[in-house]
């Protein structure tokens, strides 16, 4: 079972056998589109990002995915006019329509946008400074 420490604006989860993430998750709620191949057919889905970390993204989607699937994501980050594209992600866990993806070598500009979002939500809302 996961051990979780929760405060008002962030979640910190300790690594365990079923949760290998060692970076902090930032709760989020913004839309995305995902696409990939499933059983030889193109899958295109819409969803909501539920959390973001340095290495992964939690998603609630409208189409089922399988663990190990490769997906491309188009994420509508707040304050950006155009969605950011993460061309390579891999589904690391699935629970119904909820799933998590690991980012595989995202481009530097995408890494910077996500870092900026995570930094703002971890430190600005807590009143902490880096």
Beta strands, then each sheet from edge to edge (+ up, - down):
strand 1: 4-6
strand 2: 11-13
strand 3: 26-38
strand 4: 41-52
strand 5: 56-61
strand 6: 70-75
strand 7: 84-95
strand 8: 98-103
sheet 1: 1+ 2-
sheet 2: 3+ 4- 5+ 8- 7+ 6- 3+
end
